Amino acid sequence: MTDGNVVFADYGKTTQLARGISILDAAKKVDIEISAVCGGRGLCGKCRVVVKEGSQNLEEVSRLETMSLSREELNAGYRLACCALLNREGTTLVEVPPESRVEQQRLLVAGIDTAVSRDPSVKKFLLHLTKPSLENIKSDAEVLSDSLTAQGHTTRPELSYDALTQLPAAIRDGAWTVTVTVWDDEEIICVEPGDTANRIFGLAVDVGSTKIAAYLLNLNEGKVVATASAPNPQIPYGEDIISRVSYVSKGEKNLRQLQGVVIACINKLLIDTCESANVKVSEVYDAVLVGNTVMHHIFLGINPRFLALSPYPPAIRSSVDVRAKDIGLRINPAAGVYVLPNVAGFVGADAVADALATEISKSKSLSIMIDVGTNTEIVLGNEKRMISCSCASGPAFEGGHIEYGMRAEPGAIENVYVDPSNLEPGFKTIGDARPRGICGSGIVDAVAAMLKSGIINKYGLIDAKLKNDRIRTDPIPQYVLSWERDNDVRHDISVTQLDVQEIQLAKAAIYSGAMILMRHFGVQPSEIEHVFLAGAFGTYVDPQSAVIVGMYPDLPIERVRFVGNAAGSGARMALLSREVRKESSRLVQDIEYVELAADRYFQREFTEALQLPHKDLTRFPTVAQLINRERWERMTVR
Amino acid sequence: MTDGNVVFADYGKTTQLARGISILDAAKKVDIEISAVCGGRGLCGKCRVVVKEGSQNLEEVSRLETMSLSREELNAGYRLACCALLNREGTTLVEVPPESRVEQQRLLVAGIDTAVSRDPSVKKFLLHLTKPSLENIKSDAEVLSDSLTAQGHTTRPELSYDALTQLPAAIRDGAWTVTVTVWDDEEIICVEPGDTANRIFGLAVDVGSTKIAAYLLNLNEGKVVATASAPNPQIPYGEDIISRVSYVSKGEKNLRQLQGVVIACINKLLIDTCESANVKVSEVYDAVLVGNTVMHHIFLGINPRFLALSPYPPAIRSSVDVRAKDIGLRINPAAGVYVLPNVAGFVGADAVADALATEISKSKSLSIMIDVGTNTEIVLGNEKRMISCSCASGPAFEGGHIEYGMRAEPGAIENVYVDPSNLEPGFKTIGDARPRGICGSGIVDAVAAMLKSGIINKYGLIDAKLKNDRIRTDPIPQYVLSWERDNDVRHDISVTQLDVQEIQLAKAAIYSGAMILMRHFGVQPSEIEHVFLAGAFGTYVDPQSAVIVGMYPDLPIERVRFVGNAAGSGARMALLSREVRKESSRLVQDIEYVELAADRYFQREFTEALQLPHKDLTRFPTVAQLINRERWERMTVR
């Protein structure tokens, strides 16, 4: 029992151990969170904990647990926190081993900074008002409006109800000097006494399925003053968006719950950024939000369940303006929240933000933008035409569905190479910590290295005949990266046959999606001049490894550009510029959407792309030079 | 102790007896409410109660009580419920005598029905939607919008946030048939599954200082389907609007409190009207509210305290659109509430509604509209020009500041005549009940009758030298209308010297206001072709008596028209017609406002108008014939 690993659960009613622990942690301020990759369905086996005391308070070991835990582990008190049900009062002492803990995850927050000319939706104006007299009685609203006109404002913004209720006191408290906040030249959303014109901030938020990033900007200067991020608190309800949609489908209450946790998380990031920049939350007068269509719907409290049913229609494509107080966002209650438009059910506001940040639509040359995630959005095009699709790439790139997969946290193997002469691996972990598992970039690196060294063939099959300690076949073929003695967990860390298969499925989804887009566009891969790789995985993966496994076309490396969290960049741009908001509306009108499920060529492209790097090696000339052709072609037999 | 007069108070902390009783009443569903006319300030003496048991639980008799209660009364256990403070636990048994009880007040709800061409702000449209396919994916919002266009709608109303959240489920629940509610051609506020097009209602509300009237209308048919009214629950916090403003000035919490009670009352009326018409509150998609400027501000949660300070500026003059849910009105939460515009701090939305209902602005001939209340609004004009003012007429016309005054409830003396030969009075009470006091129309009638019969002279002084049982001088000159033996209270009911003075002040305020308006307009009283008398008092008062006391100009009786609750009529018109709303906006721009306090002639006009009917009898030729000139001129000496 190491310090900080211990929690006490003391519950009267049946509850998942995972929930019990997490609730208690919050109460006790113990900073432990149990990792979960499968959304608490007992499938990933990543939430294993050891019950040290009070096992009588738990229901018996479930069938799912026997599938994930060995007999030895069960005897040693191992349970899956998501499956073990507490059903009796009393103290239960549970140890959370290192591999089951969510540590400070490496969340990508940075993204490219694309220049915009500053013209935010909200602006502040200082007004010196003229006091009315008995001979010239004016309402407070008229006094305000006249003063705006006298200052040269040609539009006559309406007074919002909030501003109206503030108006009489603000005027007198400010001794006839007030600062008004005007939204889009149309509406006065706020009236404050005195001169507060230099205090105007905005929040840009990227709600990813996995993480939420928030950027606090000074709207007068157009600069980021604070940044914060957190894992998406919806993860325990479903690792991927489809499992969250299925959770929400069970009832309106579940929708409120998922909406509630994401808004609470954004409020936390708001408060954190405000505190670090010494800004009051009431000084934040605007917010922009991006996210995929499911995140978009849940954030807005729109039931996303029809997004999972053919033809997968979103409730709305155009941008949404909603009042902060209507959804419980704790910025200035009179402020609005602008949610970027969606292209389609699975090409959401985040992809629009990616397109804004990469400025694909402004370029003469052909670009492809790939935002890798559980769903990977691809946009291909130039100033004349744009086309998009969404690929169901799955959670493998985030460490999901991988035997020893984990998120990009300290101890995650992120870079791998294999010495072809003796098949000995070398690797680097995040934070140079002792290994705990393999993250997305690590697994791609590993598969690429295994392909180059001939450990796997073009079908991804591990060559069980190779005589090497690190290649094992029991219970399934696997290649050991880290021996138990060298790492921080209690077992070897390997890449298994199934892991390779996950990567094949994932990369094939992306590659075939890109190819279908090119087919629709009528271009060849070689015509693509810019490849923008967005998202955390897209940034951390070794681009050569990605090409080796056949994730995206084999193009000269100088055409590839990492744009980081481009969705966040696009959100910031929309926060700073009304023109960008208009541009985003044009984009969703202009970007064509290809539904891969309805494309007659998709299945064939996908099947061919399952091979490593591809059935047709001529499409990957660079890779052809790197691999051992003989081993690549060889059919292995166990 | 008569049945229903008894309540028990059992409070641990110091509280006004009045509050304690009223709270207990609610809890016990005993239908007793203590009348209060001075706003609980201990001035009106109308809340006298008799403590039967537990007097030790009360604090000692206050100075204010000794001023209102005789020694005999104090010895008999009389207290003022607003002054007597409960400060000890225990049972306190209190009798509420009939004269202190608020009985079913006669609240005027009816008003003229002015025809409008029906074009309500909200309309419903039935839509049969086209299901999208994989080959033609559209968002739900686009499907809806396309269907509206296909139906021939030229505008493209925006989808409100509320409607957006309803949309996906409504479409599927209605099997691609939905009914949309569109506000002002601009915004879809509601989407409902199936065909609900014939269920669309609206609520018109007149918030008077004294009473609140609500009208539920079928917006498809333009008809009133139910009506309800209730006393304004703000009365206990201040009888007149100025005392309510002073209550609100003490803190923002008080504003929330007064706003809360008025909205709770409107919600009650909403539910009552909906129940009686078999309508769901969610089927009420629009509301229109009128009220004087103070009621307007409090309803909207705008602090009205600056309305009491020169130059008495309202926060806003133009109309206000606010969402029902933002102020807690329980109609459909997506619905809007339209609040009519104000002309000035003391010529509010109610006066605008009066002007709409009387159609002054559409007439070639000159009209004057007088809405008599604690504040009396006057609008004078025709299609070319309109001018308005507000007169501080005080509560006398509602029975306030009158020794034996009461509201227009059963038992109130409402009509009075005096036999000039023997000075014996005759009278009629509301409901022909035994007399309990005198209401507004009764006191005006009484003063007029006393003037005609020579009991009072032009200065309003009671002729103490007249030898008659009914004329007494102790403690002040008074004329007894009802002997104690003939009535339901325990004392004689008289008209005192001070009562006559109150009526003089009140009628002088109105008359001089009207004269100032005519002076500004450049017309003589005889040029006025229509006199519209609005409000409960204006409807129940005998017009001849009103002219005899000099309340408004002496014009042929056929020019006078009673328009009842014209403010409510105007609210209903605005509910049914968008053109009326536009007209109301034009009206507040067009109606000139005269601030009487700033008018150099006002003081002289007012002073001359204090006489009965007026210093200049030539202005009242009809009255000159009715009175005994000799007695009228006579200076009485006590």
Interface residues (C-beta under 8 A of the other chain):
Chain A: P132 S133 L134 E135 I137 K138 S139 D140 A141 E142 V143 L159 Y161 L164 T165 L167 P168 A169 R172 L300 G301 I302 N303 R305 F306 S310 P311 Y312 P313 P314 A315 I316 R317 S318 V320 V322 R323 D326 N342 A344 G345 Y593 E595 A597 A598
Chain B: P132 S133 L134 E135 I137 K138 S139 D140 A141 E142 V143 L159 Y161 L164 T165 L167 P168 A169 R172 L300 G301 I302 N303 R305 F306 S310 P311 Y312 P313 P314 A315 I316 R317 S318 V320 V322 R323 D326 N342 A344 G345 Y593 E595 A597 A598
